[in-house]
Amino acid sequence: MLNLEKETQLISKRLDLQTIDQINHFARYVEIESFDGCNLNCVMCPLGKDIYEGGGAIPQKLFKKIVGELAPYADWIKLVCLSRNGEPLLNRNVASMVKQLKDIGIKRVNFSTNATALTEKRSYELIKSGLDEIRFSIDGFTKETFEKVRKGGKYEKILNNCLRFIKIRDEIGKGKPQVQIRFVEQKANTHELESWKNFWLSKVQPTDVVASKKMHSWGNELKSYEGRIDQNVAIPCISPFSTLEILYDGTVPLCGCDYKPTVVLGNVKNNSLKEIWNNEKFKQMRDLHSSGNRNKISICVGCKIWDIEKIKTVFSQK
């Protein structure tokens, strides 16, 4: 039988809080969409069958407003991520954005990238910006499999971009940023996982991360999802208690899976981040999760993305 009080306590523990009420201070994690749009068409992405054009880069005036509002909470925030729906490197200002966040004292800044636009020049810029982690999405070991999964991507180019970045990082970066190589397991590529793992473990440092995770359903929105969706999941998700999502236009959705979005909690253009984090609608979402009624939120039905322990495998060098 589900013990909701125990589950809420586990969320507090994962967020390094004494009680769940401490979340009222501010979000522990912040995701800012640096660019809304992508140059690939990956089969496990819910954004459509065609290249996702989106709305473009976050306006720098809006980003500076966000940075200013994050500054008082720099010691409280565990991580700011500069990726969400789109490809961050399509924003030519992303290295500057990293530096702005580091300048106000944010401890960890990262983003995920498909590495298509990771030129030598940009590699140097990112390493010098203070970026703490960069996640490369490499969902195949061979050209055939990679380009089948990451449609529009050129395997040799992306591979060389990533390896060059690692080389430059090792020469000038003093171990930073940490490189994370990610692999989304699905029918098209699982047969290559072992070879993929061994290859990348041989290319990175022991302090880097090589990891795979199962495909998830994006809140039941991914039409190509290969797993079984459990409609009766009642365990409260950590996301409404931990993370503030900000889209390129200032919209604040419920979570990272709510890409459309279906639940809008506010807009940074109209209210402060603190006001949005503690507004009545956000509190209602948390109450539904903590009371076992998360399935009243359509995007939350059957979603298990935050159950990290079951979907992620981290490999290590032997």
PEURUR-V579608 format. One record per residue. N is the residue number from 0. PSI is psi in whole degrees, 0 to 359 (none if undefined). Layout:
BEGIN
n=[N	N]
psi=[PSI	PSI]
END
This chain:
BEGIN
n=[0	1	2	3	4	5	6	7	8	9	10	11	12	13	14	15	16	17	18	19	20	21	22	23	24	25	26	27	28	29	30	31	32	33	34	35	36	37	38	39	40	41	42	43	44	45	46	47	48	49	50	51	52	53	54	55	56	57	58	59	60	61	62	63	64	65	66	67	68	69	70	71	72	73	74	75	76	77	78	79	80	81	82	83	84	85	86	87	88	89	90	91	92	93	94	95	96	97	98	99	100	101	102	103	104	105	106	107	108	109	110	111	112	113	114	115	116	117	118	119	120	121	122	123	124	125	126	127	128	129	130	131	132	133	134	135	136	137	138	139	140	141	142	143	144	145	146	147	148	149	150	151	152	153	154	155	156	157	158	159	160	161	162	163	164	165	166	167	168	169	170	171	172	173	174	175	176	177	178	179	180	181	182	183	184	185	186	187	188	189	190	191	192	193	194	195	196	197	198	199	200	201	202	203	204	205	206	207	208	209	210	211	212	213	214	215	216	217	218	219	220	221	222	223	224	225	226	227	228	229	230	231	232	233	234	235	236	237	238	239	240	241	242	243	244	245	246	247	248	249	250	251	252	253	254	255	256	257	258	259	260	261	262	263	264	265	266	267	268	269	270	271	272	273	274	275	276	277	278	279	280	281	282	283	284	285	286	287	288	289	290	291	292	293	294	295	296	297	298	299	300	301	302	303	304	305	306	307	308	309	310	311	312	313	314	315	316	317]
psi=[137	127	98	325	318	319	321	322	323	322	316	317	317	333	7	45	149	318	157	336	340	347	340	337	307	171	145	331	142	131	125	126	101	331	129	97	157	152	6	170	72	142	337	11	137	4	3	171	341	168	129	109	320	199	358	201	148	132	137	329	318	318	319	324	316	314	317	325	339	333	315	344	16	321	336	322	131	327	140	125	135	25	150	256	328	191	110	326	355	348	114	348	10	324	319	323	319	312	320	321	319	326	334	1	13	129	319	128	132	175	161	147	152	356	12	326	19	80	171	316	314	330	313	316	316	318	322	346	339	7	133	324	143	132	118	126	105	93	43	155	333	159	315	311	314	312	343	322	312	76	129	345	145	110	310	317	313	319	312	322	316	315	323	319	314	318	314	317	316	332	321	349	352	42	355	144	158	137	130	123	123	146	121	114	131	171	326	342	353	333	345	0	316	314	318	311	310	322	310	329	333	349	342	174	160	335	352	178	130	119	151	157	156	150	142	175	358	56	37	13	344	111	333	11	134	352	183	130	121	110	351	20	124	351	128	136	147	336	311	341	345	328	134	117	133	119	169	335	10	351	139	105	177	316	180	338	340	69	346	317	160	331	107	124	351	186	133	337	335	333	160	160	320	317	318	316	327	16	169	325	319	317	323	319	318	320	320	322	313	342	4	14	29	335	355	350	114	319	342	349	117	359	134	20	328	359	67	321	335	342	354	135	122	127	154	156	138	none]
END
